[in-house]
């Protein structure tokens, strides 16, 4: 018995770079929300990357058109449904990422002492 595989239109529409899709379109929205989920789950996410994706979502007001069957209606509802977390917790996590980035920037800006190991040669 042969198996039949059905290829849905969704993965095909999501393929390819996001920049080639019309901003605000359904494939663009799907791919942007997928990117947002990856950023949220990643430990290496910078606050700026996360904030830029959320700003794109706000500019295009994705929650008013996505999903097409029954749009979320609000940004908080979209974030809660897509990430599966309370919006207050998301805001708390965003603030934590921002504070860590500030701390890292301050730490990296402090001049480290010059450790010229050639000055301290030890003859054995």
HELIX and SHEET records of a PDB file:
HELIX    1   1 UNK A    9  UNK A   14  1                                   6    
HELIX    2   2 UNK A   18  UNK A   20  5                                   3    
HELIX    3   3 UNK A   26  UNK A   41  1                                  16    
HELIX    4   4 UNK A   47  UNK A   60  1                                  14    
HELIX    5   5 UNK A   62  UNK A   64  5                                   3    
HELIX    6   6 UNK A   75  UNK A   83  1                                   9    
HELIX    7   7 UNK A   87  UNK A  109  1                                  23    
HELIX    8   8 UNK A  117  UNK A  120  5                                   4    
END                                                                             
